[in-house]
Amino acid sequence: MLKERYELAKGRLSEICTEMVAGETFLDFFHKEAAFLLKTGEILERDQRDFSMEELQSENRGLYEELFPKNYGHCYGNPAYAAEKLGEYGKAFSFLYTELRGTIAYAYEKKYWDYTVAAELFLEIYAAFEGEEKTSVKSTEDILRSYVNDYCQDMMELRIAEGVNPSLDFAVRIIMDSDLTDLRYLYRYGEYISVNETGVAEFLNRLSEEQINDMARTYTEGYRIGFINGRKDITKKKSVNIRYNLGFERMVRAAIIQFREMGLEPVIYRHATHAVNKRGSARIGFTGGNPNPQFDYDHRQDQALFMDSDFVQRKLRSMQNAYEKYKDQAAVHGGPACIETFGEEPFSPVTTPEVWTLTEAQQKLQVELDNESGQIVNRYIKGDERSFTIIAYPVPEIGEDFPEIFAEIVKINTLDYKLYERIQQTIIETLDTCQWVEIKGKDDNETDLIIHLHELEDIKKQTNFENCVADVNIPVGEVFTSPVLAGTGGILHVKKVYLNGLQFKDLKLVFDCGQVIDYSCANFETEEENRAYIEDNILHHHPKIPMGEFAIGTNTTAYVAAEKYGIADKLPILIAEKMGPHFAVGDTCYSWAEDTPVFNPDGREIIARDNEISILRKEDISLAYYGCHTDITIPYEELGSIRVIDEDGEGVSIIENGRFVLAGTEELNIPFDR
């Protein structure tokens, strides 16, 4: 039946390429997309054979060049261009264009069903425009909505299966079976291959087997130690989700071997391609280069087309059914192990008025969906039994010093954690003497915050701060806590910061009772645009959002390296958060696992695992979580002071003018003075 549907669709696509029956306004779109679908269909059908590097590069460029910034102004994936050419139909057709881009992935993975339903969607829209009478915008959008709703269950089920079922091993086979010295393997994924992917692969191929194994060991041991430090039993787990950027296959191959020695099979899936599975502009899963981040940003709220209460309930039922089907595999899944990259040219998005945008009512539905789906995931992959790890490396786009920067990052990722553990213990012991911490900026940084800490009943057995060494968050270098919200307040100000790949200029968040009550930035010309930018990407449409974490970063080695190579604005938050105090808005670091005791190396229990919001899970779990955790760091050069304040208002300084001054922490200043 599927084969017949596929053949019928292919035959009709061939006819459309030369037909002139649709209205003149829409012919260009239909002809281009029919040709595109035929091209991806050819890839779907062909057998694996040897292509030259030149042939592969040409094919890859041909599939993605429409999205390149220089071409994007004349691409139907650009909602502004689609509106210019197609008028009020532009948003619907730009959505369709984006959904059809997924056929590249389906072609390389030989997913006939996914390809066929996408092609049938295109054909249904085309059929609606064949007659002389123009189909209405609403009817066009209704066809798209029906597609999403009709296939929601199937698409959700496949996505969840890919996350827990090791037998779905498309990427694993490429990693383990390819000759990684022959970079043609990169083109087997169907992802866009840029100089970053080829550059990283070439660079890793120059490293010794010992160096590769050591890099992988830092990563896999971080994952294993995360279970140990969290007092979770890794022997109950049978799989680990590896997320990486293409080019790192040599390291990932070594990691797979090491994970298998722990009894863990890899599950590796691509970033989402169906609209029903996407989460904003985030790419969760393996990914190649991004031909144009603006395209992803423009389509981050495409769910506005179909987001209503019926869809929310349908998606939640689909998730529940899918997890129930794969419950045995979900129960033994250990969580993600992520390899992040940095160094790409910083992206500052442009506001496009013609994009799909969630209404206020839809924003509330999205929050409901995120909350309920988080609960479903936690029922099947229990938060108090899973762990994770994250490590990051640069890509060649970072500049001509790439080899030196890469070596520096490897060094930073393997710093002596015992040294940091000792120094951070000194900081924690001082922090545990009071209930208040004051943070102030200097010069034109307006930060002025007071943090309320939990009261310790027995300082010999309890602590507020976790002594974070190199396990789940690599590299080493922070102490963190979940503040008491009541009494926590003030202004957080950062002149420039990158959060989830997006630049924020002159970001200010105002806290009262531990929650963001006002906010601004200077990215756009109008206050309305700036507030919307923060609401979309930091608040995630919550009317208020709490400070889930306060931390002091201690990795001055990373900070000095960033200054030396001029890469501070390109570092991921994973490293940047260790380079000064940082504040996370959203859930605490212990979300979904607050009842699991956590202990520092000195044996004291970290009791600050809850705040006034997360504790609501005991009454109504829907009120307890936000499904986000965004770290915002104040760099040392903008930092005036961090002081603990006692009941008499007297202060003990930990940092003054960006330097550690607390007795026992002086070694942290050595990198500054070299």
Solvent accessible surface area in square Angstrom, and as a share of the most:
residue,aa,sasa,rsa
1,M,176,0.78
2,L,61,0.30
3,K,118,0.50
4,E,105,0.47
5,R,59,0.21
6,Y,1,0.00
7,E,72,0.32
8,L,122,0.61
9,A,3,0.02
10,K,63,0.27
11,G,36,0.35
12,R,64,0.23
13,L,1,0.00
14,S,58,0.37
15,E,91,0.41
16,I,0,0.00
17,C,41,0.24
18,T,111,0.65
19,E,41,0.18
20,M,137,0.61
21,V,77,0.44
22,A,5,0.04
23,G,37,0.36
24,E,156,0.70
25,T,74,0.43
26,F,7,0.03
27,L,19,0.10
28,D,59,0.31
29,F,0,0.00
30,F,0,0.00
31,H,46,0.21
32,K,83,0.35
33,E,4,0.02
34,A,0,0.00
35,A,51,0.40
36,F,29,0.12
37,L,0,0.00
38,L,40,0.20
39,K,74,0.31
40,T,0,0.00
41,G,5,0.05
42,E,106,0.47
43,I,3,0.02
44,L,2,0.01
45,E,71,0.32
46,R,67,0.24
47,D,121,0.63
48,Q,146,0.65
49,R,141,0.52
50,D,118,0.61
51,F,31,0.13
52,S,45,0.29
53,M,52,0.23
54,E,122,0.55
55,E,88,0.39
56,L,21,0.10
57,Q,83,0.37
58,S,77,0.49
59,E,27,0.12
60,N,9,0.04
61,R,111,0.41
62,G,48,0.47
63,L,6,0.03
64,Y,24,0.09
65,E,64,0.29
66,E,63,0.28
67,L,6,0.03
68,F,19,0.08
69,P,96,0.60
70,K,151,0.64
71,N,49,0.25
72,Y,14,0.05
73,G,42,0.40
74,H,139,0.62
75,C,2,0.01
76,Y,5,0.02
77,G,0,0.00
78,N,19,0.10
79,P,4,0.02
80,A,38,0.29
81,Y,22,0.08
82,A,0,0.00
83,A,27,0.21
84,E,135,0.61
85,K,91,0.39
86,L,6,0.03
87,G,41,0.39
88,E,129,0.58
89,Y,10,0.04
90,G,1,0.01
91,K,69,0.29
92,A,1,0.01
93,F,1,0.01
94,S,1,0.01
95,F,2,0.01
96,L,2,0.01
97,Y,2,0.01
98,T,10,0.06
99,E,5,0.02
100,L,0,0.00
101,R,26,0.09
102,G,5,0.04
103,T,0,0.00
104,I,4,0.02
105,A,8,0.06
106,Y,5,0.02
107,A,0,0.00
108,Y,30,0.11
109,E,34,0.15
110,K,93,0.39
111,K,44,0.19
112,Y,58,0.22
113,W,62,0.22
114,D,6,0.03
115,Y,4,0.02
116,T,0,0.00
117,V,1,0.01
118,A,1,0.01
119,A,0,0.00
120,E,50,0.22
121,L,4,0.02
122,F,0,0.00
123,L,26,0.13
124,E,91,0.41
125,I,1,0.00
126,Y,3,0.01
127,A,57,0.44
128,A,28,0.21
129,F,6,0.02
130,E,59,0.26
131,G,50,0.48
132,E,187,0.84
133,E,155,0.70
134,K,128,0.54
135,T,24,0.14
136,S,56,0.36
137,V,32,0.18
138,K,137,0.58
139,S,47,0.30
140,T,1,0.00
141,E,26,0.12
142,D,51,0.26
143,I,27,0.14
144,L,1,0.00
145,R,68,0.25
146,S,54,0.35
147,Y,11,0.04
148,V,2,0.01
149,N,39,0.20
150,D,98,0.51
151,Y,52,0.20
152,C,0,0.00
153,Q,60,0.27
154,D,67,0.35
155,M,3,0.01
156,M,10,0.04
157,E,40,0.18
158,L,54,0.27
159,R,47,0.17
160,I,13,0.07
161,A,4,0.03
162,E,22,0.10
163,G,13,0.13
164,V,4,0.02
165,N,22,0.11
166,P,43,0.27
167,S,80,0.52
168,L,69,0.34
169,D,42,0.22
170,F,34,0.14
171,A,0,0.00
172,V,11,0.06
173,R,110,0.40
174,I,1,0.01
175,I,0,0.00
176,M,50,0.22
177,D,105,0.54
178,S,13,0.08
179,D,90,0.47
180,L,12,0.06
181,T,104,0.61
182,D,43,0.22
183,L,20,0.10
184,R,79,0.29
185,Y,12,0.04
186,L,0,0.00
187,Y,13,0.05
188,R,76,0.28
189,Y,0,0.00
190,G,1,0.01
191,E,9,0.04
192,Y,37,0.14
193,I,15,0.08
194,S,25,0.16
195,V,110,0.63
196,N,11,0.06
197,E,6,0.03
198,T,26,0.15
199,G,15,0.14
200,V,1,0.00
201,A,4,0.03
202,E,84,0.38
203,F,19,0.08
204,L,1,0.00
205,N,47,0.24
206,R,166,0.61
207,L,32,0.16
208,S,55,0.35
209,E,104,0.47
210,E,126,0.56
211,Q,90,0.40
212,I,1,0.00
213,N,57,0.29
214,D,81,0.42
215,M,9,0.04
216,A,0,0.00
217,R,102,0.37
218,T,28,0.16
219,Y,0,0.00
220,T,0,0.00
221,E,42,0.19
222,G,1,0.01
223,Y,0,0.00
224,R,77,0.28
225,I,55,0.28
226,G,6,0.06
227,F,1,0.00
228,I,94,0.48
229,N,61,0.31
230,G,12,0.12
231,R,158,0.58
232,K,42,0.18
233,D,69,0.36
234,I,26,0.13
235,T,100,0.58
236,K,121,0.51
237,K,6,0.02
238,K,112,0.47
239,S,3,0.02
240,V,0,0.00
241,N,3,0.02
242,I,0,0.00
243,R,62,0.23
244,Y,2,0.01
245,N,29,0.15
246,L,2,0.01
247,G,1,0.01
248,F,1,0.00
249,E,0,0.00
250,R,43,0.16
251,M,0,0.00
252,V,0,0.00
253,R,65,0.24
254,A,6,0.05
255,A,0,0.00
256,I,0,0.00
257,I,84,0.43
258,Q,7,0.03
259,F,0,0.00
260,R,97,0.36
261,E,125,0.56
262,M,42,0.19
263,G,44,0.42
264,L,0,0.00
265,E,68,0.31
266,P,3,0.02
267,V,1,0.01
268,I,8,0.04
269,Y,25,0.10
270,R,13,0.05
271,H,25,0.11
272,A,18,0.14
273,T,27,0.16
274,H,10,0.05
275,A,15,0.11
276,V,3,0.02
277,N,20,0.11
278,K,73,0.31
279,R,139,0.51
280,G,35,0.34
281,S,42,0.27
282,A,62,0.48
283,R,73,0.27
284,I,61,0.31
285,G,6,0.06
286,F,3,0.01
287,T,11,0.07
288,G,3,0.03
289,G,9,0.09
290,N,58,0.30
291,P,15,0.09
292,N,9,0.04
293,P,51,0.32
294,Q,23,0.10
295,F,18,0.07
296,D,27,0.14
297,Y,9,0.03
298,D,3,0.02
299,H,14,0.06
300,R,39,0.14
301,Q,9,0.04
302,D,11,0.06
303,Q,34,0.15
304,A,9,0.07
305,L,4,0.02
306,F,6,0.03
307,M,8,0.04
308,D,67,0.35
309,S,67,0.43
310,D,96,0.50
311,F,4,0.02
312,V,1,0.00
313,Q,79,0.35
314,R,69,0.25
315,K,26,0.11
316,L,18,0.09
317,R,136,0.50
318,S,3,0.02
319,M,15,0.07
320,Q,58,0.26
321,N,81,0.42
322,A,0,0.00
323,Y,18,0.07
324,E,77,0.34
325,K,128,0.54
326,Y,38,0.15
327,K,96,0.41
328,D,110,0.57
329,Q,58,0.26
330,A,0,0.00
331,A,55,0.43
332,V,45,0.26
333,H,10,0.04
334,G,0,0.00
335,G,2,0.02
336,P,31,0.20
337,A,0,0.00
338,C,16,0.10
339,I,5,0.02
340,E,64,0.29
341,T,23,0.13
342,F,5,0.02
343,G,1,0.01
344,E,71,0.32
345,E,121,0.54
346,P,37,0.23
347,F,39,0.16
348,S,51,0.33
349,P,7,0.04
350,V,98,0.56
351,T,59,0.34
352,T,18,0.10
353,P,114,0.72
354,E,55,0.25
355,V,15,0.09
356,W,28,0.10
357,T,81,0.47
358,L,6,0.03
359,T,78,0.45
360,E,123,0.55
361,A,67,0.52
362,Q,25,0.11
363,Q,42,0.19
364,K,134,0.57
365,L,35,0.17
366,Q,30,0.13
367,V,34,0.19
368,E,69,0.31
369,L,8,0.04
370,D,39,0.20
371,N,19,0.10
372,E,59,0.26
373,S,21,0.13
374,G,23,0.22
375,Q,17,0.07
376,I,10,0.05
377,V,43,0.25
378,N,29,0.15
379,R,128,0.47
380,Y,31,0.12
381,I,14,0.07
382,K,96,0.41
383,G,6,0.06
384,D,66,0.34
385,E,59,0.26
386,R,55,0.20
387,S,11,0.07
388,F,74,0.31
389,T,0,0.00
390,I,36,0.18
391,I,0,0.00
392,A,1,0.01
393,Y,2,0.01
394,P,0,0.00
395,V,5,0.03
396,P,32,0.20
397,E,72,0.32
398,I,13,0.07
399,G,35,0.34
400,E,167,0.75
401,D,58,0.30
402,F,13,0.05
403,P,55,0.35
404,E,91,0.41
405,I,3,0.02
406,F,3,0.01
407,A,61,0.47
408,E,36,0.16
409,I,3,0.02
410,V,45,0.26
411,K,98,0.42
412,I,1,0.01
413,N,4,0.02
414,T,79,0.46
415,L,34,0.17
416,D,86,0.45
417,Y,99,0.38
418,K,119,0.50
419,L,56,0.28
420,Y,10,0.04
421,E,30,0.14
422,R,127,0.46
423,I,0,0.00
424,Q,0,0.00
425,Q,29,0.13
426,T,37,0.22
427,I,0,0.00
428,I,0,0.00
429,E,93,0.42
430,T,22,0.13
431,L,0,0.00
432,D,9,0.05
433,T,96,0.56
434,C,15,0.09
435,Q,56,0.25
436,W,80,0.28
437,V,0,0.00
438,E,32,0.14
439,I,0,0.00
440,K,78,0.33
441,G,16,0.15
442,K,59,0.25
443,D,132,0.68
444,D,88,0.45
445,N,8,0.04
446,E,88,0.40
447,T,4,0.02
448,D,71,0.37
449,L,2,0.01
450,I,58,0.29
451,I,0,0.00
452,H,32,0.14
453,L,1,0.00
454,H,37,0.16
455,E,126,0.57
456,L,33,0.16
457,E,160,0.72
458,D,54,0.28
459,I,83,0.42
460,K,171,0.73
461,K,142,0.60
462,Q,38,0.17
463,T,0,0.00
464,N,1,0.00
465,F,0,0.00
466,E,34,0.15
467,N,7,0.04
468,C,6,0.03
469,V,13,0.08
470,A,27,0.21
471,D,11,0.06
472,V,28,0.16
473,N,31,0.16
474,I,1,0.00
475,P,1,0.00
476,V,1,0.01
477,G,0,0.00
478,E,3,0.01
479,V,0,0.00
480,F,16,0.07
481,T,1,0.01
482,S,1,0.01
483,P,0,0.00
484,V,24,0.14
485,L,6,0.03
486,A,54,0.42
487,G,38,0.36
488,T,1,0.01
489,G,13,0.13
490,G,24,0.23
491,I,60,0.30
492,L,2,0.01
493,H,4,0.02
494,V,1,0.00
495,K,83,0.35
496,K,100,0.42
497,V,16,0.09
498,Y,36,0.14
499,L,4,0.02
500,N,114,0.59
501,G,49,0.47
502,L,13,0.06
503,Q,19,0.09
504,F,0,0.00
505,K,81,0.34
506,D,55,0.28
507,L,2,0.01
508,K,51,0.22
509,L,0,0.00
510,V,45,0.26
511,F,6,0.02
512,D,76,0.40
513,C,78,0.47
514,G,0,0.00
515,Q,39,0.17
516,V,0,0.00
517,I,84,0.43
518,D,63,0.33
519,Y,23,0.09
520,S,44,0.28
521,C,12,0.07
522,A,55,0.43
523,N,26,0.13
524,F,34,0.14
525,E,174,0.78
526,T,66,0.38
527,E,124,0.55
528,E,141,0.63
529,E,56,0.25
530,N,11,0.06
531,R,68,0.25
532,A,43,0.34
533,Y,5,0.02
534,I,0,0.00
535,E,55,0.25
536,D,25,0.13
537,N,20,0.10
538,I,0,0.00
539,L,2,0.01
540,H,62,0.28
541,H,28,0.12
542,H,17,0.08
543,P,125,0.78
544,K,104,0.44
545,I,0,0.00
546,P,2,0.01
547,M,0,0.00
548,G,0,0.00
549,E,6,0.03
550,F,0,0.00
551,A,0,0.00
552,I,0,0.00
553,G,0,0.00
554,T,0,0.00
555,N,0,0.00
556,T,1,0.00
557,T,16,0.09
558,A,2,0.01
559,Y,17,0.06
560,V,44,0.25
561,A,6,0.05
562,A,1,0.01
563,E,92,0.41
564,K,143,0.61
565,Y,45,0.17
566,G,58,0.56
567,I,6,0.03
568,A,48,0.37
569,D,44,0.23
570,K,42,0.18
571,L,12,0.06
572,P,21,0.13
573,I,47,0.24
574,L,7,0.03
575,I,1,0.00
576,A,18,0.14
577,E,10,0.05
578,K,0,0.00
579,M,12,0.05
580,G,0,0.00
581,P,0,0.00
582,H,0,0.00
583,F,0,0.00
584,A,0,0.00
585,V,0,0.00
586,G,0,0.00
587,D,13,0.07
588,T,5,0.03
589,C,56,0.33
590,Y,18,0.07
591,S,34,0.22
592,W,44,0.15
593,A,16,0.13
594,E,6,0.03
595,D,97,0.50
596,T,21,0.12
597,P,61,0.38
598,V,18,0.10
599,F,56,0.23
600,N,7,0.03
601,P,77,0.48
602,D,68,0.35
603,G,49,0.47
604,R,21,0.08
605,E,43,0.19
606,I,0,0.00
607,I,47,0.24
608,A,0,0.00
609,R,29,0.11
610,D,27,0.14
611,N,9,0.04
612,E,71,0.32
613,I,20,0.10
614,S,5,0.03
615,I,67,0.34
616,L,53,0.26
617,R,34,0.13
618,K,133,0.56
619,E,148,0.66
620,D,61,0.32
621,I,63,0.32
622,S,43,0.27
623,L,103,0.51
624,A,2,0.02
625,Y,14,0.05
626,Y,33,0.13
627,G,46,0.45
628,C,19,0.11
629,H,69,0.31
630,T,8,0.05
631,D,17,0.09
632,I,0,0.00
633,T,10,0.06
634,I,0,0.00
635,P,27,0.17
636,Y,1,0.00
637,E,89,0.40
638,E,14,0.06
639,L,0,0.00
640,G,10,0.10
641,S,4,0.03
642,I,0,0.00
643,R,80,0.29
644,V,4,0.02
645,I,31,0.15
646,D,59,0.31
647,E,164,0.73
648,D,124,0.64
649,G,51,0.49
650,E,112,0.50
651,G,42,0.41
652,V,77,0.44
653,S,30,0.19
654,I,0,0.00
655,I,0,0.00
656,E,43,0.19
657,N,99,0.51
658,G,1,0.01
659,R,101,0.37
660,F,4,0.01
661,V,73,0.42
662,L,19,0.10
663,A,78,0.60
664,G,35,0.33
665,T,0,0.00
666,E,94,0.42
667,E,73,0.33
668,L,6,0.03
669,N,23,0.12
670,I,82,0.42
671,P,13,0.08
672,F,34,0.14
673,D,114,0.59
674,R,203,0.74
